[in-house]
Amino acid sequence: MQLLLGFFLAILIAYLAYRAHSLNKSGAIAATVTGTIIFGIGGLPWAILLLTFFITSSALSRAFKKRKQGLDEKFSKGHERDAGQVFGNGGIATAFAALHFFFPNELWPWLGFAAALAAVNADTWATELGVLNPHPPRMITNLRKIVEKGTSGGISLTGTLASLIGSALIAFLASLLTDNWSIFPLITISGLAGSLFDSLLGGTVQAMYYCPTDKKETEKHPLHTCGTQTVHIRGWKWLDNDWVNFSCGAFGVITSLLIKGLF
C-alpha cells in the first residue's frame, strides 16, 4: 500500500513540476521512478529530504535571473531538468532508498541517502548562488587563476559558503527526522566534500567544448547557444555534467561511510 501511495505521490509531484517547467517529459518520467522508490519504500522522512532538495534547487535556479544573464551559454542544459539530470542528481539517493527495504533497521542506508542528497544540494546551491560573489571565481586546481563566472571548476567564497549551507540544511533535516544529531556534522562535511569533488572534476576531466564563434568555453555539445558546432578541447568525452553530478553524490556517500568507519 505504501509503495502504491508513493507511486501516486510521485506522479503528482512530477506532473506539477512538469507544469511549472522544472522538468521536461523525460525528467518527469524519471522523477516518477525515483520518487516511487523513495516515497514508497522510505516513507515520509525520505520524501521530505528529497523534496527539500528538489524544491530549493528549482527555486534557486529561477532566482537572481538578472545576475545570471549570459551564463546559460556555459551550461550543457537549461533549468528544465531531463531524465539524465534527475538520475544524475538522484540516482545514488534512490539506490540507498531501495537498500532500506532490505535493511530497514540499519542506519547506514539513511546515512548514504542523506549524504548523497547533501552533496548534490550543496553543489546546486554553490552553482546557483556563486554568481552573487562580487569577484570572479578562481579555478579549484589553481586558486590563483581567475576564470569567468559559471566556468566548470571555478569556486568562490560565496559559492563555497552556499555549498556549506545547502549541505547543512539536508544534514539538519536528516538529524531532526531521526532524532540523531551525531550525524549532523558527518552529513554536512560529506555534502561539502561531494560538492568540492564535483568542482574538481569540472576543472580537470569533465568534457569541455569551445565555441569558435563566441570564443567561449562551454559544456554545450554538439551546438552552442548561438547555433555553432562546438569543438572538444579537454576532458573525457563521456564525462558530461550528469555523470559529474552522479559522482558528486557518490563521493558524498563514500566520505560519510569512511568518516563513520574511522570514528
Beta strands, then each sheet from edge to edge (+ up, - down):
strand 1: 138-139
strand 2: 142-146
strand 3: 154-155
strand 4: 208-211
strand 5: 216-218
strand 6: 231-234
sheet 1: 2+ 1- 3+
sheet 2: 5+ 4- 6+
end
